[in-house]
Amino acid sequence: MDYNEMGRTGVKVSNLCLGTMTFGTQTSEAEGHAQMDFALNNGINFVDTAEMYPVNPISAETIGRTEEILGKWNAKNPSKRGGYILATKHSGEGMQHVRNGAPISSKTIGSTIEGNLRRLQTDYIDLYQFHWPNRGSYMFRKNWAYEPTNLNAEAVRADLLDCLQALQVQVEKGNIRYFGLSNETAWGTSQWLHLSEGLGLPRVATIQNEYSLLCRLYDTDLAELSIAEDVGLIAFSPLAVGLLSGKYQNGAVPDGSRKSIGPDLGGRATERVWPAVDAYLAIAQKHGLDLVHMALSWSFTRPFLCSAIFGATKISQLEHILKASNVTLSQECLDDISQVHRAHPMPY
């Protein structure tokens, strides 16, 4: 297992991060606890969750359940809490199941963090992330019709400052250690950085955005920002919600899979995606690799990557995924991947 520094924090996290968004729906509490044990015993020191989890499906009745499951594990293993980095999130505007979709602000941050801490049964959160920008974002397939024509930059900066000042209070209380973003843009991240550095407020350490062989929106402006400003990418869906396992090819829908719950895979199951996956499967076969391992190992080669978040509904999946840490891709394989990317640049 390799480890990367989390921004400028001095903290190093494993390049594989255990994602927990299925804990409480597809993944039972007992299975979730077993995954925590196995992951931490096999080199992973980074765990990610959110107040709105579990998802697939998401409902008002299950909000906070994943944090509660992790909290029970923390309570049973108090000596292990300091041995891993725990990340969670504050839901943002539009996430209607939490606070009726209220935006993140100084009015919500303090009470939300208290709720996170209570459910997680911990005294502190290592990385506290804002799940969605208040002004909106082009993530989750919204890039196809993205038009920020009503952007009021001064109002946005005032909103960011309000949030940063509230976060500083939480840092001083010891409730949170570091700050991260999710589903953000290059311009938005630059504004957070400018305000925090100018006023001595919490600095963005990471950005958690979608990134995989099939979703490479991060590769231009955000990649440049990551390198220049030491803000690492925490890549979610590095296996494209299972598409990059090949298990959905030729119309297959395994029982209990995400596709069995959401047939369009959040807008990812397009006509263009199947030939793209076939092309990556062909590369993996050519080089004697498992596609899951190839996809994850490729993400490790990206110079801006902090960690790649994966989800596993079963221990057997977790065991299989962890083998990616021992895989190194040849230059020929990387060149083949680049060629396929040019042929299938935005399959969804």
TORRO-676400 format. One line per field, with one value per residue: residue number from 0; residue in one letter; x, y, z of N, C-alpha, C in turn. Coordinates in steps of 0.05 Angstrom, whole numbers, plus 5000, padded with zeros to 4 digits. Layout:
k NUM,...
r A,...
n_u X,...
n_v Y,...
n_w Z,...
ca_u X,...
ca_v Y,...
ca_w Z,...
c_u X,...
c_v Y,...
c_w Z,...
END
This chain:
k 0,1,2,3,4,5,6,7,8,9,10,11,12,13,14,15,16,17,18,19,20,21,22,23,24,25,26,27,28,29,30,31,32,33,34,35,36,37,38,39,40,41,42,43,44,45,46,47,48,49,50,51,52,53,54,55,56,57,58,59,60,61,62,63,64,65,66,67,68,69,70,71,72,73,74,75,76,77,78,79,80,81,82,83,84,85,86,87,88,89,90,91,92,93,94,95,96,97,98,99,100,101,102,103,104,105,106,107,108,109,110,111,112,113,114,115,116,117,118,119,120,121,122,123,124,125,126,127,128,129,130,131,132,133,134,135,136,137,138,139,140,141,142,143,144,145,146,147,148,149,150,151,152,153,154,155,156,157,158,159,160,161,162,163,164,165,166,167,168,169,170,171,172,173,174,175,176,177,178,179,180,181,182,183,184,185,186,187,188,189,190,191,192,193,194,195,196,197,198,199,200,201,202,203,204,205,206,207,208,209,210,211,212,213,214,215,216,217,218,219,220,221,222,223,224,225,226,227,228,229,230,231,232,233,234,235,236,237,238,239,240,241,242,243,244,245,246,247,248,249,250,251,252,253,254,255,256,257,258,259,260,261,262,263,264,265,266,267,268,269,270,271,272,273,274,275,276,277,278,279,280,281,282,283,284,285,286,287,288,289,290,291,292,293,294,295,296,297,298,299,300,301,302,303,304,305,306,307,308,309,310,311,312,313,314,315,316,317,318,319,320,321,322,323,324,325,326,327,328,329,330,331,332,333,334,335,336,337,338,339,340,341,342,343,344,345,346,347
r M,D,Y,N,E,M,G,R,T,G,V,K,V,S,N,L,C,L,G,T,M,T,F,G,T,Q,T,S,E,A,E,G,H,A,Q,M,D,F,A,L,N,N,G,I,N,F,V,D,T,A,E,M,Y,P,V,N,P,I,S,A,E,T,I,G,R,T,E,E,I,L,G,K,W,N,A,K,N,P,S,K,R,G,G,Y,I,L,A,T,K,H,S,G,E,G,M,Q,H,V,R,N,G,A,P,I,S,S,K,T,I,G,S,T,I,E,G,N,L,R,R,L,Q,T,D,Y,I,D,L,Y,Q,F,H,W,P,N,R,G,S,Y,M,F,R,K,N,W,A,Y,E,P,T,N,L,N,A,E,A,V,R,A,D,L,L,D,C,L,Q,A,L,Q,V,Q,V,E,K,G,N,I,R,Y,F,G,L,S,N,E,T,A,W,G,T,S,Q,W,L,H,L,S,E,G,L,G,L,P,R,V,A,T,I,Q,N,E,Y,S,L,L,C,R,L,Y,D,T,D,L,A,E,L,S,I,A,E,D,V,G,L,I,A,F,S,P,L,A,V,G,L,L,S,G,K,Y,Q,N,G,A,V,P,D,G,S,R,K,S,I,G,P,D,L,G,G,R,A,T,E,R,V,W,P,A,V,D,A,Y,L,A,I,A,Q,K,H,G,L,D,L,V,H,M,A,L,S,W,S,F,T,R,P,F,L,C,S,A,I,F,G,A,T,K,I,S,Q,L,E,H,I,L,K,A,S,N,V,T,L,S,Q,E,C,L,D,D,I,S,Q,V,H,R,A,H,P,M,P,Y
n_u 5017,5012,5024,4999,5009,4961,4941,4970,4974,5008,4993,4990,4955,4928,4930,4885,4819,4770,4705,4639,4586,4546,4537,4488,4448,4456,4499,4505,4505,4539,4571,4594,4625,4660,4687,4713,4749,4780,4800,4831,4868,4897,4928,4899,4885,4847,4782,4719,4658,4590,4540,4492,4491,4466,4465,4431,4381,4371,4341,4297,4290,4336,4379,4441,4450,4495,4538,4524,4532,4588,4601,4586,4625,4670,4660,4666,4719,4757,4812,4831,4816,4850,4884,4869,4847,4791,4739,4684,4621,4585,4521,4496,4464,4403,4404,4354,4337,4362,4358,4319,4344,4373,4423,4494,4520,4540,4499,4485,4531,4556,4517,4509,4559,4562,4523,4546,4591,4566,4538,4580,4608,4656,4709,4729,4735,4774,4778,4737,4686,4653,4595,4571,4572,4543,4527,4517,4538,4575,4578,4560,4537,4514,4545,4533,4495,4512,4511,4535,4510,4484,4517,4540,4595,4615,4576,4581,4633,4624,4591,4625,4664,4633,4624,4676,4693,4659,4677,4729,4718,4702,4749,4781,4753,4767,4737,4740,4795,4817,4799,4758,4734,4679,4653,4668,4691,4745,4748,4716,4745,4792,4774,4760,4812,4839,4812,4820,4876,4888,4864,4878,4847,4815,4848,4836,4846,4836,4800,4741,4720,4685,4721,4751,4771,4730,4708,4734,4735,4766,4816,4839,4833,4825,4863,4910,4904,4905,4959,4989,4972,4974,4929,4899,4867,4812,4788,4724,4682,4721,4718,4676,4622,4621,4619,4671,4686,4667,4623,4572,4568,4541,4488,4482,4457,4475,4448,4431,4466,4488,4464,4418,4388,4387,4376,4399,4447,4458,4459,4501,4498,4500,4491,4541,4577,4584,4616,4663,4677,4685,4731,4769,4769,4792,4844,4861,4859,4897,4944,4945,4916,4870,4810,4789,4834,4869,4842,4842,4897,4915,4892,4925,4971,4963,4984,4961,4931,4905,4877,4838,4771,4736,4679,4652,4607,4613,4658,4690,4694,4722,4771,4789,4794,4835,4880,4897,4935,4983,4995,5029,5028,5051,5088,5071,5019,4996,5000,4965,4918,4913,4903,4853,4823,4824,4793,4745,4725,4686,4644,4598
n_v 4976,5043,5111,5177,5248,5288,5341,5400,5384,5350,5300,5232,5191,5127,5104,5079,5086,5069,5069,5082,5085,5048,5024,5002,4997,4964,4940,4906,4921,4886,4866,4914,4928,4885,4897,4944,4924,4889,4923,4961,4927,4913,4954,5000,5065,5103,5127,5141,5177,5203,5250,5242,5189,5121,5111,5095,5059,5129,5158,5195,5168,5138,5172,5187,5137,5107,5134,5122,5067,5065,5092,5056,5017,5047,5055,5004,4995,5031,5041,5042,5086,5130,5111,5115,5156,5194,5214,5256,5287,5349,5358,5391,5447,5432,5378,5347,5311,5323,5371,5395,5411,5457,5508,5504,5537,5586,5580,5527,5495,5486,5457,5414,5388,5373,5334,5298,5281,5258,5215,5186,5173,5196,5242,5278,5298,5280,5298,5345,5353,5393,5375,5392,5449,5511,5545,5512,5463,5431,5376,5305,5294,5342,5375,5375,5413,5460,5525,5578,5630,5663,5674,5707,5734,5763,5754,5699,5696,5721,5684,5640,5660,5666,5612,5592,5621,5599,5547,5554,5564,5513,5484,5508,5490,5438,5401,5389,5374,5382,5410,5398,5396,5378,5355,5402,5459,5487,5543,5554,5527,5557,5605,5591,5579,5629,5662,5635,5634,5688,5706,5672,5627,5561,5519,5492,5423,5379,5355,5322,5290,5260,5211,5172,5121,5127,5176,5235,5290,5319,5326,5373,5437,5431,5392,5422,5461,5427,5408,5456,5481,5444,5412,5355,5305,5267,5213,5195,5139,5108,5062,5070,5062,5006,4993,4989,4940,4905,4875,4889,4883,4864,4866,4845,4842,4836,4805,4845,4884,4952,4969,4939,4966,5020,5029,5062,5077,5127,5160,5141,5095,5094,5091,5097,5079,5024,5003,5031,5008,4956,4965,4978,4931,4898,4918,4905,4849,4840,4854,4819,4830,4842,4879,4912,4919,4943,4991,5017,5019,5050,5099,5110,5128,5180,5246,5281,5254,5240,5200,5141,5128,5070,5026,4970,4917,4868,4827,4795,4825,4869,4844,4829,4879,4903,4879,4909,4944,4920,4921,4943,4985,4977,5019,5011,4992,5038,5072,5047,5055,5111,5116,5092,5126,5173,5155,5144,5191,5217,5180,5183
n_w 5000,4982,5005,5008,5016,5048,5019,5046,5097,5124,5138,5120,5076,5057,4989,4973,4993,5040,5022,5046,5032,5023,5071,5112,5077,5023,5047,5107,5178,5207,5165,5148,5193,5193,5146,5160,5198,5166,5126,5155,5177,5134,5112,5096,5116,5115,5115,5088,5094,5100,5122,5095,5079,5084,5012,4950,4955,4970,5027,5071,5118,5126,5131,5160,5179,5162,5186,5238,5240,5233,5279,5319,5310,5323,5377,5396,5386,5413,5418,5367,5340,5334,5296,5244,5188,5189,5148,5136,5114,5103,5082,5023,4990,4957,4969,4986,5025,5072,5121,5090,5043,5054,5046,5059,5115,5165,5200,5198,5203,5255,5286,5252,5251,5304,5303,5267,5298,5342,5320,5298,5343,5363,5382,5347,5278,5224,5169,5144,5099,5049,5018,4970,4927,4947,4906,4865,4815,4761,4764,4764,4713,4700,4670,4616,4605,4629,4651,4678,4682,4717,4758,4815,4834,4878,4917,4923,4944,4993,5017,5020,5056,5103,5114,5121,5166,5205,5204,5224,5278,5293,5285,5325,5369,5368,5342,5287,5243,5191,5126,5070,5001,4958,4896,4869,4831,4790,4792,4837,4878,4877,4898,4950,4968,4962,4999,5048,5054,5054,5100,5141,5151,5153,5106,5042,5036,5004,4946,4933,4880,4824,4788,4739,4692,4657,4668,4663,4675,4709,4689,4667,4681,4737,4749,4740,4781,4826,4826,4828,4875,4915,4929,4937,4897,4918,4892,4875,4857,4825,4798,4767,4787,4785,4731,4710,4725,4690,4699,4683,4629,4565,4579,4630,4697,4757,4816,4871,4858,4843,4796,4795,4830,4813,4750,4709,4730,4753,4708,4680,4650,4589,4516,4495,4533,4537,4492,4506,4555,4537,4506,4545,4574,4536,4535,4587,4584,4544,4571,4612,4659,4712,4702,4743,4776,4740,4729,4779,4790,4749,4765,4808,4784,4769,4776,4811,4847,4911,4940,4924,4927,4942,4939,4972,4974,4997,5034,5002,4955,4974,4988,4937,4912,4942,4922,4880,4898,4892,4839,4782,4726,4660,4614,4562,4571,4594,4551,4515,4543,4540,4485,4480,4511,4479,4438,4463,4494,4529,4553,4583
ca_u 5000,5026,5010,5003,5003,4934,4946,4993,4969,5029,4981,4991,4933,4931,4919,4859,4803,4746,4680,4620,4559,4527,4533,4462,4429,4467,4518,4495,4523,4560,4590,4609,4645,4681,4703,4731,4771,4797,4814,4852,4888,4911,4942,4883,4883,4830,4754,4702,4629,4576,4516,4469,4493,4472,4450,4423,4369,4372,4314,4298,4290,4362,4399,4457,4454,4523,4555,4518,4546,4616,4603,4586,4651,4689,4655,4677,4748,4767,4841,4838,4806,4873,4901,4859,4837,4762,4728,4655,4613,4561,4504,4493,4439,4392,4402,4329,4332,4376,4351,4303,4361,4384,4451,4514,4525,4547,4475,4482,4556,4561,4498,4513,4583,4555,4509,4566,4607,4549,4533,4606,4619,4684,4712,4739,4734,4800,4774,4709,4682,4627,4587,4561,4574,4517,4519,4513,4562,4570,4583,4538,4525,4503,4563,4522,4478,4522,4512,4537,4505,4473,4537,4547,4620,4618,4558,4593,4655,4613,4581,4648,4676,4615,4629,4704,4694,4646,4696,4751,4708,4702,4777,4789,4741,4778,4717,4751,4823,4823,4776,4759,4711,4669,4638,4675,4703,4770,4743,4706,4767,4810,4762,4764,4841,4845,4801,4832,4903,4889,4853,4887,4825,4821,4856,4826,4866,4829,4774,4730,4704,4685,4744,4757,4777,4707,4700,4760,4732,4786,4843,4850,4836,4827,4889,4930,4901,4915,4988,5000,4963,4976,4902,4897,4841,4801,4771,4702,4674,4743,4709,4651,4601,4621,4622,4698,4691,4657,4601,4547,4570,4522,4461,4481,4450,4477,4430,4442,4485,4477,4447,4393,4373,4385,4383,4415,4472,4462,4464,4526,4493,4492,4498,4570,4594,4590,4640,4686,4685,4697,4758,4787,4771,4811,4871,4867,4864,4922,4966,4943,4907,4841,4802,4787,4861,4880,4829,4851,4926,4917,4887,4948,4992,4956,5001,4945,4914,4910,4867,4816,4751,4721,4659,4649,4584,4620,4687,4704,4700,4743,4796,4797,4802,4861,4902,4906,4958,5007,4996,5042,5022,5073,5084,5055,4992,4988,4997,4941,4896,4911,4891,4825,4811,4820,4772,4720,4732,4665,4623,4573
ca_v 5000,5069,5132,5204,5269,5300,5369,5410,5378,5333,5274,5214,5172,5106,5112,5067,5095,5053,5083,5068,5096,5027,5013,5007,4988,4941,4928,4905,4931,4866,4866,4939,4926,4866,4911,4962,4907,4878,4945,4973,4907,4908,4977,5023,5082,5126,5118,5163,5174,5228,5249,5233,5161,5107,5118,5072,5085,5149,5164,5211,5150,5125,5192,5185,5109,5098,5145,5108,5041,5070,5100,5032,5005,5064,5050,4977,4995,5058,5044,5043,5111,5147,5098,5119,5183,5192,5237,5257,5310,5365,5359,5418,5457,5414,5351,5352,5294,5333,5399,5405,5422,5483,5512,5503,5564,5588,5572,5498,5480,5477,5435,5390,5375,5360,5310,5279,5271,5241,5189,5172,5167,5205,5269,5295,5289,5288,5314,5353,5361,5404,5355,5404,5478,5524,5558,5492,5451,5416,5348,5287,5296,5369,5389,5377,5437,5478,5554,5595,5657,5679,5675,5732,5727,5775,5740,5673,5700,5727,5659,5623,5671,5659,5583,5589,5631,5580,5524,5561,5559,5484,5476,5517,5472,5411,5383,5380,5379,5393,5418,5389,5402,5356,5364,5430,5468,5500,5571,5553,5520,5580,5625,5582,5582,5657,5673,5622,5642,5717,5712,5653,5609,5533,5517,5468,5403,5359,5357,5296,5292,5235,5208,5144,5118,5135,5203,5249,5319,5331,5325,5398,5459,5421,5379,5443,5472,5408,5408,5482,5489,5421,5404,5329,5293,5242,5205,5176,5122,5102,5038,5078,5047,4978,4990,4981,4912,4890,4857,4896,4880,4846,4867,4832,4857,4818,4809,4861,4904,4979,4971,4926,4986,5043,5018,5080,5081,5155,5173,5130,5073,5105,5074,5100,5069,4995,4999,5041,4987,4934,4972,4976,4902,4887,4925,4889,4822,4841,4856,4799,4844,4845,4906,4927,4926,4962,5017,5029,5024,5074,5124,5116,5141,5208,5262,5298,5237,5236,5173,5133,5115,5048,5014,4941,4907,4843,4824,4783,4847,4884,4829,4831,4907,4909,4868,4930,4958,4906,4921,4966,4984,4982,5042,5002,4991,5065,5083,5036,5069,5137,5114,5086,5151,5190,5143,5144,5212,5224,5161,5190
ca_w 5000,4982,5021,4997,5035,5044,5016,5061,5125,5136,5143,5098,5075,5037,4962,4972,5015,5043,5020,5063,5026,5023,5098,5122,5056,5010,5065,5134,5199,5212,5143,5149,5214,5183,5126,5175,5209,5144,5112,5172,5182,5109,5103,5091,5140,5106,5113,5080,5097,5097,5138,5079,5073,5059,4987,4933,4951,4992,5038,5095,5141,5130,5135,5183,5187,5157,5208,5263,5238,5238,5306,5335,5307,5339,5405,5402,5381,5419,5415,5339,5328,5326,5276,5217,5182,5184,5133,5131,5098,5108,5058,5013,4979,4938,4980,4999,5048,5096,5126,5067,5022,5061,5039,5080,5125,5193,5215,5198,5206,5282,5294,5235,5261,5329,5296,5256,5320,5359,5306,5294,5369,5363,5392,5326,5250,5212,5145,5142,5071,5041,4998,4945,4929,4949,4881,4844,4803,4736,4768,4761,4686,4695,4652,4589,4602,4649,4643,4702,4674,4739,4779,4828,4847,4905,4935,4928,4963,5020,5027,5028,5080,5125,5120,5132,5194,5222,5205,5242,5305,5297,5288,5351,5389,5365,5330,5261,5239,5164,5110,5042,4984,4942,4872,4865,4805,4793,4801,4865,4896,4878,4916,4978,4975,4965,5024,5071,5056,5060,5127,5161,5157,5144,5078,5029,5034,4984,4931,4927,4856,4809,4770,4731,4663,4641,4675,4666,4675,4727,4677,4656,4700,4765,4752,4744,4807,4846,4827,4835,4901,4934,4937,4924,4889,4929,4870,4880,4835,4807,4783,4752,4800,4777,4702,4704,4732,4668,4707,4670,4599,4551,4591,4655,4721,4780,4839,4893,4847,4841,4772,4802,4845,4795,4723,4693,4744,4756,4682,4669,4632,4563,4494,4490,4554,4534,4476,4520,4574,4521,4498,4569,4579,4517,4544,4611,4574,4529,4589,4633,4683,4719,4696,4768,4785,4720,4732,4803,4788,4732,4781,4825,4768,4764,4794,4830,4864,4940,4946,4908,4944,4930,4956,4970,4990,5009,5041,4979,4937,4987,4985,4909,4906,4955,4906,4862,4909,4884,4810,4769,4698,4642,4597,4539,4580,4598,4524,4505,4557,4528,4459,4484,4521,4456,4422,4479,4514,4548,4547,4596
c_u 5018,5010,5018,4996,4976,4937,4971,4990,4991,5019,4982,4969,4939,4918,4894,4844,4777,4722,4658,4591,4538,4522,4506,4440,4439,4486,4507,4515,4546,4581,4606,4631,4668,4699,4722,4755,4790,4813,4837,4874,4905,4921,4926,4881,4864,4802,4737,4673,4616,4550,4492,4469,4477,4455,4444,4406,4375,4344,4318,4301,4318,4384,4414,4463,4482,4541,4549,4531,4575,4620,4602,4613,4672,4685,4667,4707,4760,4797,4850,4830,4829,4890,4891,4848,4808,4752,4698,4648,4588,4546,4499,4466,4429,4390,4378,4324,4344,4370,4335,4319,4372,4414,4469,4520,4533,4523,4473,4507,4560,4543,4502,4538,4577,4540,4527,4581,4591,4545,4558,4619,4649,4685,4721,4736,4760,4796,4744,4704,4654,4618,4580,4562,4546,4508,4513,4540,4554,4574,4557,4522,4512,4521,4551,4505,4487,4525,4512,4531,4495,4492,4542,4572,4623,4600,4569,4616,4646,4603,4604,4661,4659,4621,4656,4706,4681,4663,4719,4742,4709,4730,4787,4777,4753,4759,4726,4780,4828,4797,4779,4733,4702,4651,4643,4688,4730,4767,4735,4728,4787,4800,4765,4793,4848,4836,4815,4860,4906,4881,4861,4865,4831,4826,4846,4850,4862,4803,4765,4710,4705,4708,4749,4765,4754,4697,4725,4757,4753,4813,4854,4853,4840,4853,4911,4929,4912,4945,4999,4994,4964,4949,4897,4869,4835,4781,4749,4693,4697,4738,4683,4627,4598,4623,4650,4706,4683,4633,4574,4547,4549,4496,4459,4474,4452,4458,4445,4462,4472,4458,4420,4375,4367,4394,4401,4442,4478,4470,4489,4521,4482,4500,4528,4587,4602,4614,4665,4696,4697,4726,4778,4790,4791,4840,4879,4874,4891,4946,4964,4934,4877,4833,4800,4815,4874,4868,4839,4881,4931,4912,4910,4970,4987,4970,4987,4929,4924,4902,4844,4796,4737,4700,4657,4625,4591,4650,4702,4711,4723,4770,4807,4808,4830,4885,4913,4931,4984,5012,5010,5038,5047,5067,5067,5025,4981,4983,4971,4916,4892,4897,4861,4810,4806,4796,4744,4723,4711,4641,4597,4574
c_v 5025,5090,5159,5225,5282,5330,5378,5404,5363,5305,5257,5194,5151,5114,5097,5076,5079,5071,5068,5075,5074,5015,5021,5002,4962,4925,4929,4916,4912,4865,4891,4939,4907,4880,4931,4947,4899,4900,4956,4953,4902,4934,5002,5039,5106,5115,5143,5157,5201,5227,5239,5204,5144,5118,5092,5051,5103,5155,5180,5192,5139,5146,5188,5156,5099,5109,5130,5080,5044,5078,5076,5017,5020,5058,5023,4976,5022,5062,5048,5070,5129,5135,5100,5147,5180,5218,5234,5283,5323,5367,5387,5424,5438,5385,5351,5334,5303,5363,5412,5419,5449,5485,5510,5532,5563,5579,5542,5483,5469,5454,5410,5374,5361,5334,5289,5265,5251,5214,5173,5164,5172,5234,5288,5282,5299,5306,5319,5365,5373,5388,5367,5434,5490,5536,5538,5483,5437,5386,5332,5292,5323,5386,5393,5402,5459,5506,5571,5624,5675,5681,5703,5727,5738,5762,5713,5676,5706,5702,5641,5634,5664,5630,5579,5599,5612,5555,5530,5557,5529,5473,5484,5500,5444,5391,5372,5388,5393,5396,5409,5396,5377,5367,5393,5434,5481,5529,5571,5547,5543,5601,5617,5586,5611,5668,5661,5632,5672,5723,5692,5634,5581,5531,5491,5448,5384,5367,5328,5298,5264,5234,5179,5144,5128,5163,5219,5279,5333,5336,5351,5419,5450,5407,5400,5455,5453,5408,5434,5489,5467,5415,5378,5320,5268,5233,5186,5163,5116,5077,5044,5062,5019,4973,4980,4955,4894,4873,4864,4893,4860,4844,4854,4851,4838,4825,4825,4882,4931,4982,4958,4946,5011,5036,5036,5087,5111,5169,5162,5108,5083,5085,5075,5086,5040,4990,5010,5020,4963,4940,4970,4947,4889,4893,4908,4860,4820,4840,4837,4810,4840,4874,4923,4937,4946,4990,5032,5037,5048,5099,5131,5131,5171,5226,5278,5281,5236,5207,5167,5118,5093,5039,4984,4932,4882,4842,4813,4805,4864,4870,4831,4859,4913,4898,4888,4944,4945,4906,4946,4964,4991,5007,5035,5002,5020,5079,5073,5050,5096,5136,5109,5112,5171,5181,5145,5165,5218,5205,5165,5218
c_w 5000,4996,5009,5018,5028,5044,5030,5091,5139,5142,5118,5099,5053,5011,4956,4997,5016,5042,5033,5056,5025,5050,5108,5101,5044,5029,5094,5154,5205,5190,5142,5170,5206,5162,5139,5186,5188,5131,5129,5178,5157,5096,5097,5117,5135,5101,5108,5084,5093,5114,5122,5072,5093,5036,4972,4947,4974,5001,5064,5120,5146,5133,5161,5192,5184,5179,5234,5263,5244,5267,5325,5333,5324,5368,5414,5400,5388,5415,5386,5326,5319,5305,5248,5213,5174,5171,5132,5118,5109,5082,5050,5002,4957,4947,4998,5023,5074,5098,5104,5046,5028,5054,5064,5089,5154,5211,5217,5206,5235,5290,5277,5244,5287,5324,5284,5279,5337,5346,5303,5320,5370,5373,5370,5298,5237,5188,5142,5114,5067,5016,4971,4947,4931,4923,4859,4832,4777,4739,4765,4735,4681,4677,4624,4584,4622,4638,4668,4697,4696,4763,4789,4845,4875,4925,4943,4948,4991,5033,5036,5053,5105,5133,5132,5160,5213,5225,5225,5272,5312,5300,5316,5373,5389,5353,5303,5260,5212,5148,5081,5027,4970,4919,4866,4837,4811,4803,4831,4884,4899,4897,4945,4986,4980,4991,5048,5075,5064,5089,5148,5170,5146,5114,5066,5026,5010,4970,4925,4904,4842,4790,4765,4702,4646,4647,4682,4664,4691,4713,4667,4678,4729,4769,4756,4771,4829,4849,4838,4864,4922,4946,4922,4918,4905,4908,4879,4854,4815,4790,4768,4761,4790,4747,4695,4717,4709,4674,4694,4640,4589,4566,4618,4678,4745,4803,4861,4884,4847,4818,4777,4817,4828,4768,4707,4706,4746,4730,4669,4648,4605,4541,4488,4509,4549,4515,4489,4540,4560,4513,4521,4577,4561,4525,4568,4602,4560,4548,4613,4659,4688,4715,4721,4777,4766,4724,4757,4801,4769,4748,4798,4810,4764,4785,4815,4849,4893,4947,4928,4926,4929,4950,4951,4986,5005,5015,5017,4959,4948,4984,4957,4903,4917,4939,4886,4872,4902,4854,4800,4739,4681,4626,4573,4547,4583,4570,4511,4518,4545,4501,4461,4494,4498,4439,4436,4501,4535,4544,4562,4608
END
